[in-house]
Amino acid sequence: MAKNGKAGDGHRNGAVRERSQVQNPKTGLYVKRDANTGKFMDNKTTGGKFKGVREE
């Protein structure tokens, strides 16, 4: 997992490992996916991308 820096600085140090994100074509929102199993984990509800998660 990525490590967070000081509280409130607004960014992560490094990338979140073993996870990726892909944009849902119907809703336009991003979905987080586990790279090992391929299962979808979480859906972004506010729009935009997940912080520190690579894209497919």
PyMOL Python script that loads the backbone (N, CA, C, O; Angstrom):
from pymol import cmd

cmd.read_pdbstr("""\
ATOM      1  N   MET A   1       0.837  -1.187   0.000  1.00  0.00           N
ATOM      2  CA  MET A   1       0.000   0.000   0.000  1.00  0.00           C
ATOM      3  C   MET A   1       0.879   1.246   0.000  1.00  0.00           C
ATOM      4  O   MET A   1       2.039   1.215   0.410  1.00  0.00           O
ATOM      5  N   ALA A   2       0.303   2.318  -0.462  1.00  0.00           N
ATOM      6  CA  ALA A   2       1.018   3.583  -0.477  1.00  0.00           C
ATOM      7  C   ALA A   2       1.063   4.162   0.925  1.00  0.00           C
ATOM      8  O   ALA A   2       0.180   3.914   1.746  1.00  0.00           O
ATOM      9  N   LYS A   3       2.086   4.922   1.181  1.00  0.00           N
ATOM     10  CA  LYS A   3       2.212   5.569   2.482  1.00  0.00           C
ATOM     11  C   LYS A   3       1.785   7.015   2.342  1.00  0.00           C
ATOM     12  O   LYS A   3       2.070   7.663   1.335  1.00  0.00           O
ATOM     13  N   ASN A   4       1.110   7.511   3.344  1.00  0.00           N
ATOM     14  CA  ASN A   4       0.694   8.896   3.348  1.00  0.00           C
ATOM     15  C   ASN A   4       1.745   9.731   4.050  1.00  0.00           C
ATOM     16  O   ASN A   4       2.385   9.272   4.996  1.00  0.00           O
ATOM     17  N   GLY A   5       1.920  10.941   3.591  1.00  0.00           N
ATOM     18  CA  GLY A   5       2.862  11.864   4.218  1.00  0.00           C
ATOM     19  C   GLY A   5       2.218  12.543   5.414  1.00  0.00           C
ATOM     20  O   GLY A   5       1.473  11.924   6.173  1.00  0.00           O
ATOM     21  N   LYS A   6       2.512  13.805   5.564  1.00  0.00           N
ATOM     22  CA  LYS A   6       1.915  14.574   6.653  1.00  0.00           C
ATOM     23  C   LYS A   6       0.420  14.733   6.414  1.00  0.00           C
ATOM     24  O   LYS A   6      -0.029  14.816   5.271  1.00  0.00           O
ATOM     25  N   ALA A   7      -0.331  14.774   7.476  1.00  0.00           N
ATOM     26  CA  ALA A   7      -1.780  14.951   7.354  1.00  0.00           C
ATOM     27  C   ALA A   7      -2.082  16.313   6.745  1.00  0.00           C
ATOM     28  O   ALA A   7      -1.534  17.330   7.170  1.00  0.00           O
ATOM     29  N   GLY A   8      -2.958  16.322   5.745  1.00  0.00           N
ATOM     30  CA  GLY A   8      -3.388  17.573   5.140  1.00  0.00           C
ATOM     31  C   GLY A   8      -2.544  18.060   3.985  1.00  0.00           C
ATOM     32  O   GLY A   8      -2.818  19.134   3.451  1.00  0.00           O
ATOM     33  N   ASP A   9      -1.517  17.309   3.569  1.00  0.00           N
ATOM     34  CA  ASP A   9      -0.701  17.799   2.459  1.00  0.00           C
ATOM     35  C   ASP A   9      -1.327  17.484   1.105  1.00  0.00           C
ATOM     36  O   ASP A   9      -0.899  18.040   0.093  1.00  0.00           O
ATOM     37  N   GLY A  10      -2.344  16.592   1.058  1.00  0.00           N
ATOM     38  CA  GLY A  10      -3.138  16.399  -0.147  1.00  0.00           C
ATOM     39  C   GLY A  10      -2.566  15.450  -1.178  1.00  0.00           C
ATOM     40  O   GLY A  10      -3.068  15.413  -2.301  1.00  0.00           O
ATOM     41  N   HIS A  11      -1.536  14.677  -0.851  1.00  0.00           N
ATOM     42  CA  HIS A  11      -1.026  13.714  -1.823  1.00  0.00           C
ATOM     43  C   HIS A  11      -0.440  12.507  -1.117  1.00  0.00           C
ATOM     44  O   HIS A  11      -0.178  12.537   0.085  1.00  0.00           O
ATOM     45  N   ARG A  12      -0.237  11.433  -1.889  1.00  0.00           N
ATOM     46  CA  ARG A  12       0.362  10.213  -1.371  1.00  0.00           C
ATOM     47  C   ARG A  12       1.812  10.129  -1.815  1.00  0.00           C
ATOM     48  O   ARG A  12       2.196  10.721  -2.823  1.00  0.00           O
ATOM     49  N   ASN A  13       2.615   9.390  -1.056  1.00  0.00           N
ATOM     50  CA  ASN A  13       3.987   9.112  -1.453  1.00  0.00           C
ATOM     51  C   ASN A  13       4.009   7.731  -2.085  1.00  0.00           C
ATOM     52  O   ASN A  13       3.873   6.730  -1.381  1.00  0.00           O
ATOM     53  N   GLY A  14       4.176   7.658  -3.399  1.00  0.00           N
ATOM     54  CA  GLY A  14       4.183   6.387  -4.099  1.00  0.00           C
ATOM     55  C   GLY A  14       2.793   6.008  -4.568  1.00  0.00           C
ATOM     56  O   GLY A  14       1.814   6.697  -4.283  1.00  0.00           O
ATOM     57  N   ALA A  15       2.723   4.893  -5.296  1.00  0.00           N
ATOM     58  CA  ALA A  15       1.458   4.442  -5.867  1.00  0.00           C
ATOM     59  C   ALA A  15       0.858   3.337  -5.006  1.00  0.00           C
ATOM     60  O   ALA A  15       1.572   2.649  -4.276  1.00  0.00           O
ATOM     61  N   VAL A  16      -0.450   3.176  -5.099  1.00  0.00           N
ATOM     62  CA  VAL A  16      -1.136   2.076  -4.429  1.00  0.00           C
ATOM     63  C   VAL A  16      -0.842   0.819  -5.237  1.00  0.00           C
ATOM     64  O   VAL A  16      -1.098   0.784  -6.441  1.00  0.00           O
ATOM     65  N   ARG A  17      -0.311  -0.208  -4.591  1.00  0.00           N
ATOM     66  CA  ARG A  17       0.109  -1.415  -5.310  1.00  0.00           C
ATOM     67  C   ARG A  17      -1.031  -2.411  -5.449  1.00  0.00           C
ATOM     68  O   ARG A  17      -1.954  -2.450  -4.636  1.00  0.00           O
ATOM     69  N   GLU A  18      -0.940  -3.210  -6.494  1.00  0.00           N
ATOM     70  CA  GLU A  18      -1.885  -4.293  -6.779  1.00  0.00           C
ATOM     71  C   GLU A  18      -3.315  -3.816  -6.970  1.00  0.00           C
ATOM     72  O   GLU A  18      -4.266  -4.558  -6.724  1.00  0.00           O
ATOM     73  N   ARG A  19      -3.458  -2.571  -7.412  1.00  0.00           N
ATOM     74  CA  ARG A  19      -4.784  -2.050  -7.716  1.00  0.00           C
ATOM     75  C   ARG A  19      -4.694  -1.231  -8.994  1.00  0.00           C
ATOM     76  O   ARG A  19      -3.647  -0.666  -9.310  1.00  0.00           O
ATOM     77  N   SER A  20      -5.792  -1.171  -9.718  1.00  0.00           N
ATOM     78  CA  SER A  20      -5.859  -0.350 -10.912  1.00  0.00           C
ATOM     79  C   SER A  20      -7.264   0.222 -10.997  1.00  0.00           C
ATOM     80  O   SER A  20      -8.164  -0.187 -10.263  1.00  0.00           O
ATOM     81  N   GLN A  21      -7.437   1.166 -11.898  1.00  0.00           N
ATOM     82  CA  GLN A  21      -8.758   1.755 -12.072  1.00  0.00           C
ATOM     83  C   GLN A  21      -9.093   1.830 -13.547  1.00  0.00           C
ATOM     84  O   GLN A  21      -8.216   1.964 -14.400  1.00  0.00           O
ATOM     85  N   VAL A  22     -10.377   1.742 -13.823  1.00  0.00           N
ATOM     86  CA  VAL A  22     -10.865   1.803 -15.193  1.00  0.00           C
ATOM     87  C   VAL A  22     -12.150   2.624 -15.171  1.00  0.00           C
ATOM     88  O   VAL A  22     -12.887   2.602 -14.185  1.00  0.00           O
ATOM     89  N   GLN A  23     -12.417   3.340 -16.243  1.00  0.00           N
ATOM     90  CA  GLN A  23     -13.603   4.185 -16.310  1.00  0.00           C
ATOM     91  C   GLN A  23     -14.778   3.387 -16.854  1.00  0.00           C
ATOM     92  O   GLN A  23     -14.664   2.725 -17.886  1.00  0.00           O
ATOM     93  N   ASN A  24     -15.898   3.452 -16.163  1.00  0.00           N
ATOM     94  CA  ASN A  24     -17.122   2.792 -16.594  1.00  0.00           C
ATOM     95  C   ASN A  24     -17.712   3.585 -17.755  1.00  0.00           C
ATOM     96  O   ASN A  24     -18.001   4.770 -17.590  1.00  0.00           O
ATOM     97  N   PRO A  25     -17.900   2.973 -18.923  1.00  0.00           N
ATOM     98  CA  PRO A  25     -18.385   3.741 -20.071  1.00  0.00           C
ATOM     99  C   PRO A  25     -19.825   4.216 -19.924  1.00  0.00           C
ATOM    100  O   PRO A  25     -20.191   5.235 -20.508  1.00  0.00           O
ATOM    101  N   LYS A  26     -20.650   3.507 -19.162  1.00  0.00           N
ATOM    102  CA  LYS A  26     -22.047   3.920 -19.006  1.00  0.00           C
ATOM    103  C   LYS A  26     -22.206   5.100 -18.062  1.00  0.00           C
ATOM    104  O   LYS A  26     -22.925   6.050 -18.372  1.00  0.00           O
ATOM    105  N   THR A  27     -21.540   5.051 -16.911  1.00  0.00           N
ATOM    106  CA  THR A  27     -21.712   6.098 -15.903  1.00  0.00           C
ATOM    107  C   THR A  27     -20.649   7.181 -16.002  1.00  0.00           C
ATOM    108  O   THR A  27     -20.872   8.309 -15.561  1.00  0.00           O
ATOM    109  N   GLY A  28     -19.490   6.852 -16.578  1.00  0.00           N
ATOM    110  CA  GLY A  28     -18.396   7.816 -16.656  1.00  0.00           C
ATOM    111  C   GLY A  28     -17.589   7.897 -15.376  1.00  0.00           C
ATOM    112  O   GLY A  28     -16.651   8.690 -15.294  1.00  0.00           O
ATOM    113  N   LEU A  29     -17.935   7.079 -14.351  1.00  0.00           N
ATOM    114  CA  LEU A  29     -17.217   7.092 -13.082  1.00  0.00           C
ATOM    115  C   LEU A  29     -16.115   6.037 -13.109  1.00  0.00           C
ATOM    116  O   LEU A  29     -16.157   5.091 -13.895  1.00  0.00           O
ATOM    117  N   TYR A  30     -15.138   6.219 -12.241  1.00  0.00           N
ATOM    118  CA  TYR A  30     -14.017   5.275 -12.172  1.00  0.00           C
ATOM    119  C   TYR A  30     -14.326   4.159 -11.183  1.00  0.00           C
ATOM    120  O   TYR A  30     -14.972   4.378 -10.159  1.00  0.00           O
ATOM    121  N   VAL A  31     -13.851   2.957 -11.509  1.00  0.00           N
ATOM    122  CA  VAL A  31     -14.044   1.770 -10.689  1.00  0.00           C
ATOM    123  C   VAL A  31     -12.674   1.227 -10.336  1.00  0.00           C
ATOM    124  O   VAL A  31     -11.824   1.060 -11.212  1.00  0.00           O
ATOM    125  N   LYS A  32     -12.449   0.946  -9.037  1.00  0.00           N
ATOM    126  CA  LYS A  32     -11.177   0.400  -8.588  1.00  0.00           C
ATOM    127  C   LYS A  32     -11.225  -1.116  -8.665  1.00  0.00           C
ATOM    128  O   LYS A  32     -12.245  -1.725  -8.342  1.00  0.00           O
ATOM    129  N   ARG A  33     -10.117  -1.733  -9.094  1.00  0.00           N
ATOM    130  CA  ARG A  33     -10.057  -3.147  -9.360  1.00  0.00           C
ATOM    131  C   ARG A  33      -8.833  -3.760  -8.703  1.00  0.00           C
ATOM    132  O   ARG A  33      -7.764  -3.150  -8.696  1.00  0.00           O
ATOM    133  N   ASP A  34      -8.977  -4.960  -8.150  1.00  0.00           N
ATOM    134  CA  ASP A  34      -7.858  -5.696  -7.576  1.00  0.00           C
ATOM    135  C   ASP A  34      -7.098  -6.373  -8.711  1.00  0.00           C
ATOM    136  O   ASP A  34      -7.693  -7.111  -9.497  1.00  0.00           O
ATOM    137  N   ALA A  35      -5.802  -6.135  -8.807  1.00  0.00           N
ATOM    138  CA  ALA A  35      -5.015  -6.665  -9.920  1.00  0.00           C
ATOM    139  C   ALA A  35      -4.786  -8.169  -9.803  1.00  0.00           C
ATOM    140  O   ALA A  35      -4.585  -8.838 -10.817  1.00  0.00           O
ATOM    141  N   ASN A  36      -4.813  -8.713  -8.591  1.00  0.00           N
ATOM    142  CA  ASN A  36      -4.569 -10.149  -8.415  1.00  0.00           C
ATOM    143  C   ASN A  36      -5.782 -10.975  -8.808  1.00  0.00           C
ATOM    144  O   ASN A  36      -5.650 -11.948  -9.551  1.00  0.00           O
ATOM    145  N   THR A  37      -6.960 -10.606  -8.322  1.00  0.00           N
ATOM    146  CA  THR A  37      -8.161 -11.399  -8.564  1.00  0.00           C
ATOM    147  C   THR A  37      -8.970 -10.893  -9.744  1.00  0.00           C
ATOM    148  O   THR A  37      -9.718 -11.666 -10.343  1.00  0.00           O
ATOM    149  N   GLY A  38      -8.844  -9.620 -10.098  1.00  0.00           N
ATOM    150  CA  GLY A  38      -9.617  -9.037 -11.186  1.00  0.00           C
ATOM    151  C   GLY A  38     -10.994  -8.572 -10.761  1.00  0.00           C
ATOM    152  O   GLY A  38     -11.769  -8.097 -11.591  1.00  0.00           O
ATOM    153  N   LYS A  39     -11.315  -8.701  -9.478  1.00  0.00           N
ATOM    154  CA  LYS A  39     -12.637  -8.287  -8.994  1.00  0.00           C
ATOM    155  C   LYS A  39     -12.682  -6.781  -8.790  1.00  0.00           C
ATOM    156  O   LYS A  39     -11.689  -6.155  -8.420  1.00  0.00           O
ATOM    157  N   PHE A  40     -13.859  -6.214  -9.041  1.00  0.00           N
ATOM    158  CA  PHE A  40     -14.067  -4.800  -8.796  1.00  0.00           C
ATOM    159  C   PHE A  40     -14.258  -4.573  -7.307  1.00  0.00           C
ATOM    160  O   PHE A  40     -14.977  -5.319  -6.643  1.00  0.00           O
ATOM    161  N   MET A  41     -13.606  -3.533  -6.783  1.00  0.00           N
ATOM    162  CA  MET A  41     -13.595  -3.303  -5.346  1.00  0.00           C
ATOM    163  C   MET A  41     -14.482  -2.138  -4.937  1.00  0.00           C
ATOM    164  O   MET A  41     -15.247  -2.242  -3.979  1.00  0.00           O
ATOM    165  N   ASP A  42     -14.382  -1.037  -5.656  1.00  0.00           N
ATOM    166  CA  ASP A  42     -15.017   0.191  -5.197  1.00  0.00           C
ATOM    167  C   ASP A  42     -15.366   1.039  -6.406  1.00  0.00           C
ATOM    168  O   ASP A  42     -14.724   0.949  -7.452  1.00  0.00           O
ATOM    169  N   ASN A  43     -16.394   1.866  -6.246  1.00  0.00           N
ATOM    170  CA  ASN A  43     -16.838   2.761  -7.295  1.00  0.00           C
ATOM    171  C   ASN A  43     -16.709   4.188  -6.794  1.00  0.00           C
ATOM    172  O   ASN A  43     -17.136   4.488  -5.679  1.00  0.00           O
ATOM    173  N   LYS A  44     -16.136   5.067  -7.585  1.00  0.00           N
ATOM    174  CA  LYS A  44     -15.981   6.470  -7.203  1.00  0.00           C
ATOM    175  C   LYS A  44     -17.314   7.168  -7.412  1.00  0.00           C
ATOM    176  O   LYS A  44     -17.864   7.118  -8.512  1.00  0.00           O
ATOM    177  N   THR A  45     -17.840   7.810  -6.396  1.00  0.00           N
ATOM    178  CA  THR A  45     -19.165   8.403  -6.492  1.00  0.00           C
ATOM    179  C   THR A  45     -19.129   9.898  -6.781  1.00  0.00           C
ATOM    180  O   THR A  45     -20.110  10.440  -7.289  1.00  0.00           O
ATOM    181  N   THR A  46     -18.027  10.579  -6.472  1.00  0.00           N
ATOM    182  CA  THR A  46     -17.979  12.021  -6.630  1.00  0.00           C
ATOM    183  C   THR A  46     -17.394  12.464  -7.958  1.00  0.00           C
ATOM    184  O   THR A  46     -17.276  13.665  -8.206  1.00  0.00           O
ATOM    185  N   GLY A  47     -17.030  11.531  -8.812  1.00  0.00           N
ATOM    186  CA  GLY A  47     -16.401  11.891 -10.076  1.00  0.00           C
ATOM    187  C   GLY A  47     -14.903  12.040  -9.914  1.00  0.00           C
ATOM    188  O   GLY A  47     -14.398  12.134  -8.796  1.00  0.00           O
ATOM    189  N   GLY A  48     -14.198  12.063 -11.021  1.00  0.00           N
ATOM    190  CA  GLY A  48     -12.746  12.146 -10.975  1.00  0.00           C
ATOM    191  C   GLY A  48     -12.122  10.774 -10.784  1.00  0.00           C
ATOM    192  O   GLY A  48     -12.798   9.749 -10.874  1.00  0.00           O
ATOM    193  N   LYS A  49     -10.823  10.770 -10.518  1.00  0.00           N
ATOM    194  CA  LYS A  49     -10.071   9.528 -10.415  1.00  0.00           C
ATOM    195  C   LYS A  49      -9.701   9.268  -8.962  1.00  0.00           C
ATOM    196  O   LYS A  49      -9.705  10.176  -8.132  1.00  0.00           O
ATOM    197  N   PHE A  50      -9.374   7.987  -8.666  1.00  0.00           N
ATOM    198  CA  PHE A  50      -8.820   7.639  -7.365  1.00  0.00           C
ATOM    199  C   PHE A  50      -7.398   8.152  -7.284  1.00  0.00           C
ATOM    200  O   PHE A  50      -6.667   8.104  -8.273  1.00  0.00           O
ATOM    201  N   LYS A  51      -6.992   8.642  -6.122  1.00  0.00           N
ATOM    202  CA  LYS A  51      -5.640   9.176  -5.953  1.00  0.00           C
ATOM    203  C   LYS A  51      -4.638   8.034  -5.821  1.00  0.00           C
ATOM    204  O   LYS A  51      -4.835   7.121  -5.019  1.00  0.00           O
ATOM    205  N   GLY A  52      -3.576   8.084  -6.597  1.00  0.00           N
ATOM    206  CA  GLY A  52      -2.466   7.164  -6.464  1.00  0.00           C
ATOM    207  C   GLY A  52      -2.714   5.778  -7.035  1.00  0.00           C
ATOM    208  O   GLY A  52      -1.902   4.879  -6.817  1.00  0.00           O
ATOM    209  N   VAL A  53      -3.812   5.574  -7.760  1.00  0.00           N
ATOM    210  CA  VAL A  53      -4.114   4.270  -8.336  1.00  0.00           C
ATOM    211  C   VAL A  53      -3.880   4.356  -9.840  1.00  0.00           C
ATOM    212  O   VAL A  53      -4.355   5.282 -10.497  1.00  0.00           O
ATOM    213  N   ARG A  54      -3.137   3.376 -10.387  1.00  0.00           N
ATOM    214  CA  ARG A  54      -2.815   3.437 -11.810  1.00  0.00           C
ATOM    215  C   ARG A  54      -4.043   3.113 -12.660  1.00  0.00           C
ATOM    216  O   ARG A  54      -4.988   2.472 -12.202  1.00  0.00           O
ATOM    217  N   GLU A  55      -4.001   3.569 -13.892  1.00  0.00           N
ATOM    218  CA  GLU A  55      -5.103   3.315 -14.835  1.00  0.00           C
ATOM    219  C   GLU A  55      -4.749   2.140 -15.729  1.00  0.00           C
ATOM    220  O   GLU A  55      -3.575   1.844 -15.955  1.00  0.00           O
ATOM    221  N   GLU A  56      -5.780   1.476 -16.235  1.00  0.00           N
ATOM    222  CA  GLU A  56      -5.577   0.382 -17.192  1.00  0.00           C
ATOM    223  C   GLU A  56      -5.662   0.933 -18.599  1.00  0.00           C
ATOM    224  O   GLU A  56      -5.521   0.184 -19.566  1.00  0.00           O
TER     225      GLU A  56
END
""", "prot")
cmd.dss("prot")
cmd.show_as("cartoon", "prot")
cmd.util.cbc("prot")
cmd.orient("prot")
